[in-house]
Amino acid sequence: MSDTYDLDSGPDPAALAASAPESESATVENPVYAVGIGPGNLEYLTPRAERAIRAADVVVGFETVVEFVRGKTSADALTCGYRDEAETLATFADRVADGETGTAVLMGDPNHSGYQFVGKVQAAVERPVRVIPGISSLQVAASRARTPMEETVFVTLHRSGDITPGLRRLRDEVGDRHLLVLPRPYDWMPEDVAAELLDAGASPSLEALVLERLTHEDEGVTTTTLGRLEALTEESDGDTSPFSDLSVLAVRSN
């Protein structure tokens, strides 16, 4: 995340996105879609997601996300970073209001760490937004680490605002259930989470896997323990980490 983005500012837009279930009004003609594109390897882009991207007149999303699907559509692409996110979404909303078909794209699955952006899109367009789920790196990580979802606690730290509740859940469940964690670049990376869990009394011998850039050609998996992972905090100064910003931490239960 950019160091110019205030992680503690303002109301959480995820609350708007999760405030009510999708209703029948979300099926109106030319709805705005929030589409999960998968982990980045286009073999994991679902046909339904691809159709929504192809049918759009205008696509909006973070530049790194849009670049993955640029070849799948002739739509006008509006790309943003945290610094110009609000301005870009306002432009997107104006074009949707003028009758263009709009699709917002998000990495992975919007239901895994994407609701803040979904909420911002929903607030900007002032109309129903329909979520099209994607394949999440969490699903791939669960497969690689053999941590069945029904036996696993998932927490995302990759969000703005207070992450204390998520850390508390991890502290409460470590050792008893598998953990899958989306770190937050670069202040809450896998080694920082390991230190937090050890502070909570977790065994240093618990097996930990850091799964980086899943489904990409340079995918990597580091298999270690919480104790050895925590030792890497010496290589992390809050702005750097031995691991990619596209990482998932898996901690296996006893």
VEXDREN-2710 file (C-alpha; in Angstrom, 1 decimal):
% VEXDREN-2710
k/r/px/py/pz
1/MET/0.0/0.0/0.0
2/SER/1.2/3.5/-0.7
3/ASP/2.6/5.4/2.2
4/THR/0.5/8.4/1.0
5/TYR/-2.7/6.5/1.8
6/ASP/-4.0/7.1/5.3
7/LEU/-4.9/3.7/6.6
8/ASP/-6.8/5.1/9.5
9/SER/-8.9/7.8/7.9
10/GLY/-12.6/8.1/7.3
11/PRO/-15.5/5.6/7.6
12/ASP/-14.9/2.1/6.3
13/PRO/-16.4/1.8/2.8
14/ALA/-16.6/-2.0/3.4
15/ALA/-19.5/-1.3/5.8
16/LEU/-21.5/0.2/2.9
17/ALA/-20.7/-2.8/0.6
18/ALA/-21.8/-5.2/3.3
19/SER/-24.7/-3.2/4.7
20/ALA/-27.4/-5.3/2.9
21/PRO/-27.7/-8.3/0.6
22/GLU/-28.0/-7.8/-3.1
23/SER/-31.6/-7.3/-4.0
24/GLU/-33.7/-7.8/-7.1
25/SER/-33.0/-4.2/-8.0
26/ALA/-29.4/-5.2/-8.7
27/THR/-30.6/-7.0/-11.8
28/VAL/-31.7/-3.8/-13.5
29/GLU/-30.6/-3.3/-17.1
30/ASN/-26.9/-2.3/-17.4
31/PRO/-25.9/-2.9/-13.7
32/VAL/-22.4/-1.9/-12.6
33/TYR/-20.3/-5.0/-11.9
34/ALA/-17.5/-5.5/-9.4
35/VAL/-15.6/-8.4/-10.9
36/GLY/-12.9/-10.6/-9.3
37/ILE/-10.3/-11.3/-11.9
38/GLY/-8.5/-14.1/-10.0
39/PRO/-4.9/-14.2/-8.7
40/GLY/-3.4/-12.8/-11.9
41/ASN/-3.0/-15.8/-14.1
42/LEU/-5.7/-15.5/-16.7
43/GLU/-6.4/-19.2/-16.7
44/TYR/-8.1/-18.5/-13.4
45/LEU/-10.4/-15.8/-14.9
46/THR/-13.9/-17.2/-14.9
47/PRO/-16.0/-17.1/-18.1
48/ARG/-18.7/-15.0/-16.3
49/ALA/-16.1/-12.5/-15.2
50/GLU/-14.6/-12.3/-18.7
51/ARG/-18.1/-11.6/-20.2
52/ALA/-18.7/-8.7/-17.8
53/ILE/-15.3/-7.2/-18.7
54/ARG/-15.8/-7.7/-22.5
55/ALA/-19.3/-6.1/-22.4
56/ALA/-18.2/-3.0/-20.6
57/ASP/-17.8/0.4/-22.2
58/VAL/-15.6/1.6/-19.4
59/VAL/-13.5/-0.5/-16.9
60/VAL/-12.1/1.0/-13.7
61/GLY/-9.6/-0.4/-11.2
62/PHE/-6.1/-0.2/-9.8
63/GLU/-3.5/0.0/-12.6
64/THR/-1.9/-3.3/-11.7
65/VAL/-5.3/-5.1/-11.8
66/VAL/-6.5/-3.5/-15.1
67/GLU/-3.3/-4.4/-16.8
68/PHE/-4.0/-8.1/-16.3
69/VAL/-7.3/-7.9/-18.3
70/ARG/-6.5/-5.1/-20.7
71/GLY/-6.2/-7.6/-23.6
72/LYS/-9.7/-9.0/-22.8
73/THR/-11.7/-5.9/-23.7
74/SER/-11.9/-2.9/-25.9
75/ALA/-13.4/-0.9/-23.1
76/ASP/-11.9/2.4/-22.1
77/ALA/-9.7/1.7/-19.1
78/LEU/-9.7/4.1/-16.1
79/THR/-6.7/3.2/-13.9
80/CYS/-5.9/4.6/-10.5
81/GLY/-3.7/4.3/-7.4
82/TYR/-4.6/5.3/-3.9
83/ARG/-3.7/8.9/-4.6
84/ASP/-6.2/9.4/-7.4
85/GLU/-8.7/6.8/-6.5
86/ALA/-11.6/9.2/-5.6
87/GLU/-11.1/11.3/-8.7
88/THR/-11.0/8.2/-11.0
89/LEU/-14.1/6.7/-9.5
90/ALA/-15.9/10.1/-9.9
91/THR/-15.1/10.0/-13.6
92/PHE/-16.3/6.4/-13.8
93/ALA/-19.5/7.3/-12.1
94/ASP/-20.1/10.2/-14.5
95/ARG/-19.7/8.0/-17.5
96/VAL/-22.1/5.3/-16.0
97/ALA/-24.6/8.1/-15.3
98/ASP/-24.4/9.1/-19.0
99/GLY/-25.5/5.6/-20.0
100/GLU/-22.2/3.7/-20.5
101/THR/-21.8/0.1/-19.2
102/GLY/-19.3/0.0/-16.4
103/THR/-17.3/-2.7/-14.7
104/ALA/-14.9/-2.4/-11.8
105/VAL/-12.1/-5.0/-11.6
106/LEU/-10.5/-6.3/-8.4
107/MET/-7.7/-8.8/-7.8
108/GLY/-8.8/-12.2/-6.7
109/ASP/-12.4/-12.4/-5.3
110/PRO/-14.1/-9.2/-4.1
111/ASN/-15.4/-11.2/-1.1
112/HIS/-11.8/-11.8/0.1
113/SER/-10.4/-8.4/1.0
114/GLY/-12.2/-6.4/-1.7
115/TYR/-15.2/-4.9/0.0
116/GLN/-13.5/-1.6/0.7
117/PHE/-13.1/-1.0/-3.1
118/VAL/-16.6/-2.4/-3.8
119/GLY/-18.0/0.1/-1.2
120/LYS/-16.2/3.0/-2.9
121/VAL/-17.5/2.0/-6.3
122/GLN/-21.0/1.7/-4.9
123/ALA/-20.8/5.1/-3.2
124/ALA/-19.5/6.7/-6.4
125/VAL/-22.1/5.4/-8.8
126/GLU/-25.1/5.7/-6.4
127/ARG/-26.8/2.6/-7.9
128/PRO/-26.8/-1.1/-7.3
129/VAL/-23.5/-2.9/-7.8
130/ARG/-23.5/-6.6/-8.6
131/VAL/-20.5/-8.6/-7.4
132/ILE/-19.1/-11.4/-9.7
133/PRO/-16.9/-13.6/-7.5
134/GLY/-13.5/-14.7/-8.7
135/ILE/-10.9/-17.2/-7.7
136/SER/-9.0/-16.0/-4.7
137/SER/-5.3/-16.6/-3.8
138/LEU/-6.8/-17.8/-0.5
139/GLN/-8.4/-20.7/-2.3
140/VAL/-5.1/-21.5/-4.0
141/ALA/-3.2/-21.2/-0.8
142/ALA/-5.6/-23.5/1.0
143/SER/-5.0/-26.1/-1.7
144/ARG/-1.2/-25.7/-1.5
145/ALA/-1.1/-25.8/2.3
146/ARG/-3.8/-28.5/2.6
147/THR/-5.8/-26.4/5.0
148/PRO/-9.5/-27.1/4.3
149/MET/-11.6/-23.9/4.6
150/GLU/-14.0/-25.5/7.1
151/GLU/-11.1/-26.1/9.4
152/THR/-9.5/-22.7/8.9
153/VAL/-9.7/-19.2/10.2
154/PHE/-9.2/-16.5/7.5
155/VAL/-8.3/-13.0/8.4
156/THR/-7.4/-10.2/6.0
157/LEU/-5.0/-7.5/7.2
158/HIS/-4.9/-6.0/3.7
159/ARG/-7.3/-3.2/4.5
160/SER/-7.4/0.4/5.7
161/GLY/-8.3/1.2/9.2
162/ASP/-8.2/-0.8/12.4
163/ILE/-6.9/-4.4/12.1
164/THR/-7.0/-5.1/15.9
165/PRO/-10.1/-7.4/15.6
166/GLY/-8.4/-9.5/13.0
167/LEU/-5.2/-9.8/15.0
168/ARG/-7.3/-10.8/18.0
169/ARG/-8.9/-13.6/16.1
170/LEU/-5.6/-14.9/15.0
171/ARG/-4.2/-14.8/18.5
172/ASP/-7.3/-16.6/19.8
173/GLU/-7.2/-19.4/17.2
174/VAL/-3.5/-20.1/16.6
175/GLY/-2.6/-23.7/17.3
176/ASP/-6.2/-24.8/17.5
177/ARG/-7.2/-24.1/13.9
178/HIS/-5.4/-23.5/10.6
179/LEU/-4.8/-19.9/9.8
180/LEU/-4.9/-18.2/6.4
181/VAL/-3.8/-14.5/6.5
182/LEU/-3.6/-11.8/3.8
183/PRO/-0.8/-9.6/5.0
184/ARG/-0.7/-5.8/4.6
185/PRO/2.3/-4.4/2.7
186/TYR/4.5/-3.5/4.3
187/ASP/3.7/-2.9/8.0
188/TRP/2.0/-6.3/8.6
189/MET/3.9/-8.8/6.5
190/PRO/4.2/-12.6/7.3
191/GLU/7.2/-12.1/9.7
192/ASP/5.3/-9.4/11.6
193/VAL/2.2/-11.7/12.0
194/ALA/4.5/-14.5/13.2
195/ALA/5.9/-12.2/15.9
196/GLU/2.3/-11.3/16.9
197/LEU/1.3/-14.9/17.2
198/LEU/4.4/-15.9/19.2
199/ASP/3.6/-13.0/21.6
200/ALA/0.2/-14.6/22.1
201/GLY/1.9/-17.8/23.2
202/ALA/1.9/-19.8/20.0
203/SER/4.4/-22.6/19.7
204/PRO/7.5/-21.5/17.7
205/SER/7.4/-25.0/16.1
206/LEU/4.1/-24.5/14.3
207/GLU/4.4/-25.1/10.6
208/ALA/4.1/-21.8/8.6
209/LEU/4.0/-21.4/4.8
210/VAL/4.5/-18.1/3.0
211/LEU/2.9/-18.5/-0.5
212/GLU/4.0/-15.8/-2.9
213/ARG/2.6/-14.7/-6.3
214/LEU/0.3/-17.8/-6.5
215/THR/-0.5/-19.0/-10.0
216/HIS/2.1/-16.7/-11.5
217/GLU/5.2/-18.1/-13.3
218/ASP/7.4/-17.0/-10.5
219/GLU/5.2/-18.5/-7.8
220/GLY/7.1/-19.5/-4.7
221/VAL/6.4/-21.3/-1.4
222/THR/8.6/-20.9/1.7
223/THR/7.9/-23.7/4.3
224/THR/9.2/-22.8/7.7
225/THR/8.1/-22.5/11.3
226/LEU/6.7/-19.5/13.2
227/GLY/9.9/-19.2/15.2
228/ARG/12.1/-19.1/12.1
229/LEU/9.6/-16.8/10.4
230/GLU/9.6/-14.3/13.3
231/ALA/13.4/-14.1/13.1
232/LEU/13.1/-12.5/9.7
233/THR/11.6/-9.3/11.4
234/GLU/15.3/-8.2/11.5
235/GLU/15.2/-8.0/7.7
236/SER/12.0/-5.9/7.8
237/ASP/12.0/-2.2/8.7
238/GLY/8.3/-1.4/8.1
239/ASP/9.0/-0.5/4.5
240/THR/10.6/-3.7/3.2
241/SER/10.2/-7.4/3.7
242/PRO/11.8/-10.6/2.4
243/PHE/8.5/-11.4/0.9
244/SER/6.3/-10.2/-2.0
245/ASP/3.4/-7.9/-1.4
246/LEU/1.4/-10.7/-3.2
247/SER/1.7/-13.1/-0.3
248/VAL/-0.5/-15.4/1.8
249/LEU/0.6/-16.7/5.2
250/ALA/-0.7/-20.1/6.2
251/VAL/-0.1/-21.4/9.7
252/ARG/-1.0/-25.0/10.2
253/SER/-2.7/-26.1/13.5
254/ASN/-1.2/-28.6/15.9
END
